[in-house]
Amino acid sequence: MAPHGDVIFNNSFSRANPLPNATCFSKLPLLPLPADSLQRTRSDITFELSRVGMEELKGRHTDHQQHQLPAISEVEDAKCECCGMSEECTAEYIDKVRNKFAGKWICGLCSEAVKEEVEKDKTWEEALSAHMSACAKFKRIRAFPALAQADAMRQILKKGTLRAMSLNPRDSQDSLARKMAKPGIARSSSCIPAITQDFKDLKLPN
């Protein structure tokens, strides 16, 4: 009996028949691996791929959070206090406009109109009041067209009255005032009595 750890060779592998070299072993057919070894290898590969995939997804999520855009502020409907048009604006923009136009919110078109009024040597309050009055008049005429016609007739009658008061219908009220202020020819007495006396002294022939 051979001691533990020693290899027992067949009698064919004696000194006369030495061990075959590596070339002989390379020619031997490869034996298939057991099924449990294949299953374990496949499980290891699957686990490794899963680990790599999770790390890649985690890295992508981190990059997405770093490059994520800031959240968009909520918008709300704001109605212009001049023309009545509504716009979707953020709360910050609404507060900015109110602070600029004396606590009133106006749309972009009305703000440009107010700026044009300011260029006419008016303050912001005066320009805003003038534009709001014009918008209110326009909305009133649009809602009640008969009022527009009545207002036009009133303006025509007013102009006709001013022309009737002047000597020349084409003269304006200022020219009429200048004519009244201009001095005329002074007259000491009337010539009617002298003409009457001449008629009395006149003798008609028989």
Order of alpha helices (4+ residues) and beta strands (2+ residues): alpha-alpha-beta-beta-alpha-alpha-alpha-alpha-alpha-alpha
